[in-house]
Amino acid sequence: MPAAAARRTHKKLTEYQGWPKGIYPMSDGWVPPCYPTEQELMEYEEKMNAKKKATLVKRHLCVKEPQLEQLAKREFAQKSEYSMMVYPIAEGEYSGEGDDRSYYLVVYYEAMKKSKVERAFKSAGLSLADYEQVVVDPDSKQAPEEKFMWAHGEGEAGEVILSEYEFQVIPKESPECNDPWGPTHPEGKFWE
């Protein structure tokens, strides 16, 4: 118990990881009763420091609908120990309807599990080895990457996040490519 008391005297309440950011404590030291106690903050900080963040790598690739159906099954992804972000590509030159629908994937996994992930993609008819492997920045602030690093660190791989937006592929020769506001959808004027 003396060690815990010593820790308490060296840290201000607002310096704990779990301390909600905002206006409290007030100038007189008052804190709402619903805020965590110092003991709860110490326990939370110890729990967070005990968590392990995995070092991940990622690969970017495009797949068709039938391949995605197999790769996006949670059980399959958990067994093969990868997670991925899925971005649907809007119908056009690079994506069609039904089985011709294309998806842009970002696949995350631990480097030591590379062969297991490559075998999983090979069973879906894809050679993952053809795509560049990039190390994920351990200090990344992108929500999905952070989520995947913590999940893999706890042995909880296998999450698949499907974007709710469709992405449109714009050729470099297109005037929209150089527009500082970015490309616009042809029917965009009807959405406002």
N, C-alpha and C positions, 0 to 999 in steps of 0.2 A: 504493500500500500504506500510506503514512503516514496517509491519511484513514481507512482501516479501523481502524488501530491507535488513532487518536484516538477513534473511535466506541466502541471496546472499553473504553477507560478511563473513559468517561463513564456507562456503563450497567452496572447489576448484572445478573447472569445471569437473575435472576427477573423482570426488567422487560421482557424480550423477549416479543413476542406469542405465539411458539410454545412458550414454557416451560410444561411441564405443571404444573398446580397441585397442590400436595400438601405433603409433609413435607420434600422435598429443596430445597436442600442441607442436610445435617445440620449440627450446630453446629460440627463440625470442618472443614466445607467438602466432605465426601465426597459424591459423586453417583454413582449406579449407572452402569456403563459403557454401558448401553443407552439412557441419556438422550442427547438431542441435544447436540452440541458447540456451542461459542460460534459457530464459523464456520457451522454448519448453521442455528443460530438467526438469525444475521444474514441469510443467504440467504433463509430462510423469511419474515422480516420484510420484506425488500425485495420479495419476490414478492407478499406480501399487500398491501403498500402500492401496488404497481403495478396491482392488480386494480381494476376500475371497478364500482361499484354503480349500477345504473340507477335512475332515478326513474320509478316506475310509478304508474298509476292503476288503479282497479278499479271494477267494476260488479257489482251483485247482481241475479240474475234466476232465474226458474223455467222449466224446459223439460220437455217430455215425452220419452219413450224414443226415438222415431225421430229427433228433433232432436239428442239427446245422442249417438246413434250416429255421426252425421256430424261433430259438433263435437269429439268426444273422440278422433278418429283423430289419432295423433301427427304424421303427415305433413301433414295439413290444418292442424293448429295451428302447426306449424313454418313452413309456407308463409305463413300469415296472421299470424304473429308474436305470438301470445298464449299465455298459460298459464292454467290454471284449477284450482280446487278444486271437487270434485263431492260433494255430500251427498245421498244417496238419502232420499226422504221416505217414511215408513212408510205402509203401506196404510191408507186411511181416507177421510175426507171430501175431502181434497185430492190423494190419489194412489190410483191403481187398480192393476190387474194388466196385464202385457204392455205394449202401446203406450200405455196410459193411465197408466203409472208416471210419477211426477213426480220431478224432481231440482232441488235448489237449487244454483245455480252462483255462484261468485265468480270473475270473469274479470279477469285482470291483463294489462296491456300498457303500452307506452310511449305517452305522450300524442301524440307526433308520428306514431304509426302508427294513430291512431284511425280514419281512413277505411278503411284496409285491413282492420281488425278488424270494423268495421261492415258492410263488404261481405261478409265471410266469414259473419257471422251472418245477413245478409239472404239469402244463398244457402241457408241452412237454414230459411228462413221466419220469422226473428225480426228485429224492429227494435230493435237495441241502443240506438238514440238515445232510446228511450222511458224508459230507465233512467238514474238519476243517476250521474254520474261522480265518484268520490271519490279524492282523492290518497292514496297509501299513505305512511304515516309512514316516512321514511327510517331512523329509529332503531328501527323495529318489531323486537320480539324474538320474534314468532311465527315458528316454524321454516319453514313454507311460504312466507311472505312474504319472509323473508331469502333463502331458496333461490332464489325467483323473481327477486329484485333482482340477485343475483350472476349468475344464469344469463343474464338479459336483458343485463346489463352486458358479458358475454362473447359476446353474439350467439347464445346457445343457448336461444331461446324455444321453446315448444311442449310443455312438460311438463303432463300432466294427472294430478292426484292424486285418486283416488276414495277417499272415506272408507269405512272398513270398518264403520261404524255407520250404522243407519237413524235418521233424525230424525223425531220425532213432533210434529205441529203441534197446539198446545193453544189453544183459543179463550180470549179474555180473561175471558169470563163463567164459565168453568170454575173450580171450587173449587181444582183442582190448580195453576192459574195463580198463585194467591196463597200456595201452600205454600212456605215457605222452603227446604225440601229439594228442591223441584222436582217435576215430574210423575213418576208411576210407571207402568210398563207393567202392563196388566191381568193378565198372566200372570207378573209378576215374582216372586210368592210361590213359584212352582214352580222358579225358577232358583237359589234359595239352597241 
